[in-house]
Amino acid sequence: MVYVALITGFLLILMGLYGALTNRNILRMTVAFSIASTGTHLVLVAVGYIPGRTAPILDGAVTAADASLRIIDPVPQALVLTAIVIGLGVTALMLTYAYKLYETKRTLDISKYTDLKW
């Protein structure tokens, strides 16, 4: 199951990078970056999973003595949650820039924005 998540995550990353590099539309590039970000989250969760262990909750089922042997490390999960929130903010910022660019040039084709070329 872990390998399926890893392969799916890497496929999402590759699909997102391909979409970001081949599309000329700014909105499609934003969606492609979001897909690549989702693939990164999936890979991080899959790497942090260890078969046969439980969630990092100390209760009657898991005592503090054997906690290091029976629970999963919560750091990758915390990193993914933080990355999801940051990704949401970055996506909102990219969409805001796309809207402002559309207001000024009336197009979302990135090849039309050559004002700062030298």
C-alpha positions as CSV (number, residue, x, y, z in Angstrom):
1,M,0.0,0.0,0.0
2,V,2.9,2.3,0.7
3,Y,4.3,1.7,-2.7
4,V,1.0,2.6,-4.3
5,A,1.0,5.9,-2.5
6,L,4.6,6.6,-3.4
7,I,4.0,5.9,-7.1
8,T,0.8,7.9,-7.2
9,G,2.6,10.8,-5.5
10,F,5.5,10.8,-7.9
11,L,3.0,10.5,-10.9
12,L,1.2,13.6,-9.5
13,I,4.4,15.5,-9.2
14,L,5.4,14.6,-12.8
15,M,2.0,15.5,-14.1
16,G,2.1,18.8,-12.3
17,L,5.5,19.7,-13.6
18,Y,4.6,18.7,-17.1
19,G,1.5,20.8,-17.0
20,A,3.3,23.8,-15.6
21,L,6.0,23.6,-18.3
22,T,3.8,23.0,-21.3
23,N,0.8,25.3,-20.7
24,R,0.7,28.9,-21.7
25,N,-2.4,29.8,-19.7
26,I,-1.7,31.2,-16.2
27,L,-4.7,29.5,-14.6
28,R,-3.7,26.1,-16.0
29,M,-0.2,26.6,-14.7
30,T,-1.6,27.4,-11.2
31,V,-3.7,24.2,-11.3
32,A,-0.6,22.3,-12.4
33,F,1.4,23.6,-9.5
34,S,-1.4,22.6,-7.1
35,I,-1.3,19.1,-8.5
36,A,2.4,18.9,-8.0
37,S,2.0,20.1,-4.5
38,T,-0.6,17.4,-3.7
39,G,1.8,14.8,-5.1
40,T,4.5,16.1,-2.7
41,H,2.1,15.8,0.2
42,L,1.3,12.3,-0.7
43,V,4.9,11.3,-1.0
44,L,5.7,12.8,2.4
45,V,2.9,10.9,4.1
46,A,3.9,7.7,2.4
47,V,7.5,8.1,3.5
48,G,6.4,8.7,7.1
49,Y,4.2,5.6,7.3
50,I,5.6,2.5,9.1
51,P,3.5,-0.7,8.8
52,G,2.2,-2.2,12.0
53,R,2.3,0.9,14.1
54,T,-0.5,3.0,15.4
55,A,-1.3,6.7,15.6
56,P,0.8,8.8,18.0
57,I,-1.9,8.9,20.7
58,L,-0.8,7.8,24.2
59,D,-3.8,6.1,25.9
60,G,-4.5,2.7,27.5
61,A,-3.6,0.8,24.4
62,V,-0.1,2.3,24.1
63,T,1.9,3.0,27.3
64,A,4.7,5.5,27.5
65,A,7.2,2.7,27.9
66,D,6.7,1.1,24.5
67,A,5.6,4.3,22.7
68,S,8.8,4.4,20.7
69,L,8.2,0.9,19.4
70,R,4.5,1.1,18.6
71,I,3.7,4.6,17.3
72,I,4.4,6.4,14.1
73,D,6.5,9.5,14.1
74,P,4.1,12.5,14.0
75,V,6.6,14.9,12.4
76,P,5.9,14.0,8.7
77,Q,2.2,14.4,9.4
78,A,2.7,17.8,11.0
79,L,4.9,18.9,8.0
80,V,2.3,17.8,5.5
81,L,-0.4,19.8,7.4
82,T,1.8,22.8,7.4
83,A,2.6,22.4,3.7
84,I,-1.1,22.2,2.9
85,V,-1.8,25.5,4.6
86,I,1.1,27.2,2.9
87,G,0.1,25.7,-0.4
88,L,-3.4,27.1,0.0
89,G,-1.9,30.6,0.6
90,V,0.4,30.3,-2.4
91,T,-2.4,29.2,-4.6
92,A,-4.6,32.1,-3.5
93,L,-1.7,34.5,-4.2
94,M,-1.1,33.0,-7.7
95,L,-4.8,33.3,-8.5
96,T,-4.8,36.9,-7.2
97,Y,-1.9,37.8,-9.5
98,A,-3.6,36.1,-12.4
99,Y,-6.7,38.1,-11.8
100,K,-4.7,41.4,-11.7
101,L,-2.8,40.5,-14.8
102,Y,-6.0,39.7,-16.6
103,E,-7.4,43.1,-15.5
104,T,-4.5,44.9,-17.1
105,K,-3.8,42.9,-20.3
106,R,-7.2,41.2,-20.8
107,T,-5.4,37.9,-21.5
108,L,-4.0,35.0,-19.5
109,D,-1.5,33.9,-22.2
110,I,1.9,34.2,-20.6
111,S,3.6,34.9,-23.9
112,K,1.8,38.2,-24.1
113,Y,3.5,39.5,-21.0
114,T,6.8,40.7,-22.5
115,D,7.0,44.2,-21.0
116,L,10.0,43.5,-18.9
117,K,12.0,41.6,-21.5
118,W,15.4,43.0,-22.4
